[in-house]
Amino acid sequence: MSRVQIGGMSVFLVLLLAISATQAAVVRQYPILDSLQHLENPMQRSVVPFADEDNYRLPNDTIPSHYAVSLSTNVHTGDTVFNGTVAITLSVLSTTTKIVVHARQLENFTASIIQQGVTEAVAQELTHEYETEREFLTFSKTGLTFPEDTTWILTINYQGHLRTDNGGFYLSTYTDEEGNTKYLATTQFESTDARHAFPCYDEPSKRAEFTITIKHDPSYNAISNMPVDTSSTSGVTVFQKTVNMPSYLVAFIVSEFVFSEGELNGLPQRVFSRKGTEHEQEWALTTGMLVEKRLSGYFDVPFALPKLDQAGIPDFAAGAMENWGLATYREEYLLYNTENSTTSTQTNIATIEAHEDAHMWFGDLVAIEWWSFLWLKEGFATLFENLAVDLAYPEWDIFQTFHAGSYQSALVNDASANARPMSHFVQKPSEIALLYDSVSYAKAGSVLDMWRHALTNTVFQRGLHNYLVDNQFTAANPSKLFEGIAKAAVEENYEVKATVDEMMGSWTNQGGVPLLTVTRNYENGSFTVKQSVYTNDKDYTNDKLWYVPINYAESNNPDFRDTEATHYLLNQSEITIYSGLDQTSWLILNKKSTGYYRVLYDTQNYQLITSALTTRPHKIDPRNRAQLINDLYRFATSGRVPHATLLELLTYLPQENQYSPWSATNTVITLLNRYLSGDADYDNFQFYVRELVSLQFDKFGVNDNKGDHHLVPFTRNVLINLACLAGLENCLTETTAKLTALVEKGTKIEPNLQSQVYCNGLKQADDKTFDFVFNKLLNSTDQAERRLLISALGCSQNTAQLEKFVSSSIEPEGLRDQERITVLSPVYSRGEVGLLVAIEFLQKNWEKYGQLNSGFGGVNPLYSDIVGISAYTVNDKQKEALQELVDTVKNSEYVPSTLQASVDSNVNANYAWLASNRDPLMTWVAGFRSGSSALNASILAILACLLAAKLF
C-alpha cells in the first residue's frame, strides 16, 4: 500500500503512536508530505500459523484455486445492503471433515458443496459455525469427509452491509457540481478485509484466480482488476478471469466515475474519478504510463495484466492501494490541476503512483509468504517510488527528497535499543497493523538502496529480475531475494565479499542502525573505522554487528559519483584503511549518503570539513552536506561532540543553495526552536538563524518563478520558514502582504507559496483574515488544498481563533471523517498557545474526540494526540495542564493503560534535553552574536578611517 506516503493497505494511521521528543514536528518541507507507511496502515483486523485456538492462521488442509464471486448492490440509492454468492474451487491437501475460511461482518449464510471429477456427484448442504475472534467460518456435515487429493466447489450465499469506515467493501459519498449527494461502492482489502466482501482464504500466500460479477443499476458502471468480459449486459458487469493472485489485491468500484485513457508500452491505462475532475486526470495518466514503462524496462519483466487503471476515491483512509490492475488513491494523490496544484502535489502524485506501480511486481506478481515479511514489498515500493521517478524525470533529482524524507525518518526511528528487525514475526491482526511503520517502509527502502549502490546497480538490477522471474505468481520470503541477487553476482562475474544471505541478512534479521566511528592517523595517512549500534543514549552498548559496505571521498579526490563499496566491515567491529591521506585533507565516508548508517569523525577532521564547506561547499555532494548536518545534531544532543561543532559547521550556509542541506537545517533549527522559543535569551538564537538564512532568503525570495528547477520551490519554502521563524522583517512583511492581498483584493497566492504564506500570515492575522482562510477550507473541494489549509490554520497564535479551529474536529458538518483527526497536530506543534488550546479542548471534549475513531479500529486519536502533545511539553505550565488531562482520561476506554508511561517518557526526555543542551547552545549563540557585533563595529571603524583618510 501506499502512504502518503501509498502501497497496500487499509485505514491510515494519521499520527505516529510514539512521537520522539527529538523528532521534527513542523510542517515538512520535503515533497512527500506524509509517510506512506501511515497512509497504508490497515488498522483493521488481520489474521495469521494452524488450527489451535491460539493460532490465527487458517488450517493448511485445503487450498483455493478459483473464486467465482457475484455481488448485487443498489448503492446508487445509498443503500448499504449487498447480496453475494461465492463459489470456491478448492483442493484437499490432507483429509479433513471441515473446511475453514475467513468472513467478517457477513450474515445469512447458506452453503453447499459438490465434488469435482466424480460422475453424478450431488451437491450437499453444509452447516456452519462462526468464531468471532479469529473470524473463522467453518463448514461441515455430519458423516461427510473430504479425502486428500480431491477437488470440490464450495458455494456460499450470504448478505453484508457496505461499511462506512473506509475498509472492506464500503460506501463513499461526494457532492456533485449541482450540489447533489452521490454514492459509490469501493474496496480496500489490505491486509485482511477481503473477507468482508466475500468469504475467502484471506492470507497473502493462498493465491487463486477470481471471476467477478457485479449487478448494479444500469446508470452506474463497474470496474475491477481485469477488463470487462463480452458476456456483460446492462446492469450486470462480468469481468475476465484474473491471474493467480492473493485475495487482498482484489478490487472493484461501482460508481458514476469518468475516465481518461492512453496507451504506452503496449499497455492500455485509464484514470478514473468523479465527474467534473476529468481535466485533472492528465498528469496521473501520463506519469503512470511513463513510470510503468520505466519499471518494466528496469526489471525486464512485463506488466502481467492486460490493462492498468488508477482511481481517485473521495473517501479513502489509505493513501493509496496497489490492487493489481486497479490501483486506488485519495483524490489529492491522483488529481492535478495545472493552475492551482503545487509542485509538491505534482511530486506526490508521481512518487505515489510509482510506489503503487512497483507493487504490481513486488507484492502482486510475487507475493509475500506472510505479513512478517511486509518489508519485502513495502521496502521495494519505497525504493522504486524514487528510482522509477528518477528514471522517468531525471532532472528532478528526486533522491534529494528521498534523503530528506524516508532516509532521515528511518535513521531517527531506528535509534532505539528496542528497534525491531525488518523481518518480524506477527500473528494477530493487531500485530500485523503495527508493521506498517518506518521499518517496513523507510528503513527497508534505504537498506535496499544501500545494497543497490554497494553491489552496483548492474548486479542489483539483474538480481531483482531473477527474483521476479523465479518466483512469479507465487509467494516468497527474503531468502528468495538473496538467492536472486547471489545468482546475479555469479552471472555478472562480480566478487561478493561474503554470502549475500549473510550480508543482507545482517540488516533484515536485527533491528537498529550502525554508528561508524572514524579515527584518523594524521602521521601515516590511515584511518580506522569502528562499528557499534547507534542510539540517542551514547552510553548504551550492544554486541550487534553488521556487514557494512564502505566507500569514501577526500579533498584530493572529491569524486562522489562512484558509490560502489570499496571496503567492508565483514561482521567485524573495526578495520583500518591505509589510504595515504594528506594531513590537510578532509575525509568523508559514505558517498552520496547511500549507506544506512551514521558516521562520527574525530575533531580535526570535522574542522577540515567545516573549513572546506566554508570555502568550497560545492566540492562535497549535497546529500553528504545534509548528512553532516543531521548527524552532528544527533551527536551534539547526545553528548558525542560539542555543540560548537554543529553550530560552527552551519555557518557555511550563506553559500548553500541546494535542497537537501537546507531541509536538514530546517529539521535542526525547528527542533532547537521547539525547546528554546520560550527562553529568556531567545533573541540570540533568532539572530544566529537570521545570519544563516538571510543571504539565501534574499536570493530565493517569496515569488514563484516559471522555469525554476524542480527542487527550487521546496528550497524556497524552507528558507521562508526559517527566515520568518527567525523574525526576519522582510519575510514577515512579504508573506503577510500576500495573504492580505488575497483577503482584500482577491489576488491569488502562487500555489507553491501557499503553505508558507498562509502559515506565516496567520501568525499575526486578525479574525477577518482567519475566518477567510477557515471558510476557504470548509468550501474547498480540492483535497490537497484542504490538507494544506488544515496545516496552515494551526499556525495562528490567537487563542480564540485556535479554539474555533480545533472545535471543527467534532462538529457534525465541515470536515471529512479522515480530516477530523488531523486538526490538533498542527495546532499543538506550533508553540505554547496552540499546545494549551489543544489540551483545554481535549479536557472539555475528550469523550467526543475519542469517539471519532470508533469506526476505524486501531489506535484511538485521543491517545495519539495526547502522546503527541507530550512530545512538545517543555515547561512546568504545560506539564501541569497535560497531567490534568491525563488524569481525566487515563481510566477511559479510549486510551491504553500505558498512557501515563508514554507521556512521562516524552516529557522527561524533553526536560533532560533542556538540562543537557540549553546552556551550551545559548552560550555559543550569545558569543556568536557579540562576536558578530564586535566584528561589524570593527569593520565600520576601519571604513570610517579609510573614508576620513581619503577626504583628508
Buried (B, 14 or more C-beta within 10 A) or exposed (E): BBBBBBBBBBBBBBBBBBBBBBBBBBBBBBBBBBBBBBBBBBBBBBBBBEBEEEBBBBBEBBBBBBBBBBBBBBBBEEBBEBBBBBBBBBBBEEEBEBBBBBBBBBEEBEBBBBBEEEEEEEEBEBEBEEEEEBBBBBBBBEEEEBEEEBBBBBBBBBEBBBBBBBBBBBBBEBEEEEEEEBBBBBBBBBBBBBBBBBBBBBBBBBBBBBBBBBBBBEEBBBBBBBBBBEEBEEBBBBBBBBBBBBBBBBBBBBBBBBBBEBEBBEBBBBBBBBEEBBEBBBBBBBBBBBBBBBBBEBBEBBBBBEBBBBBBBBBBBBBBBBBBBBBBBBBBBBBBBEEBBBBBBBBBBBBBBBBBBBBBBBBBBBBBBBBBBBBBBBBBBBBBBBBBBBBBBEEBBBBBBBBBBBBBBBBBBBBBEEBBBBBBEBBBBBBBBBBBBBBBBBBBBBBBBBBBBBBBEBBBBBBBBBBBBBBBEBBBBBEBBBBBBBBBBEBBEBEBBEEBBBBBBBBBEBBBBBBBBBBBEBEEBBBBBBBBBBBBEBEBEEEBBBBBBBBBBBBEEBEBEEBBBBBBBBBEEEBEBEBEBEEEBBBBBBBBBBBBBBBBBBEEBBBBBBBBBBEEBEBBBBBBBBBBBBBBBBBBBBBBBBBBBBBBBBBBBBBBBBBBBBBBBBBBBBBBBBBBBEBEBBBBBBBBBBBBBBBBBEEBBBEBEEEBEBBBBBBBBBBBBBBBBBBBEBBBEBBBBBBBBBBEEEEEBBBBBBBBBBBBBBBBBEEEBBBBBBEBBEEBBBBBBBBBBBBBBBBBBBEEBBBBBBBBBBEEEBBEBBBBBBBBBBBBBBBBBBBBBBBBBBBEBBBEBBBBBEBBBBBBBBBBBBBBBBBBBBEEEBBEBBBEBBEBBBEBEBBEEEBEEBBBBBBEBBBEBBEBBBEBBBBBBBEBBEEEEEEEEEEEEEEEEEEEEEEE
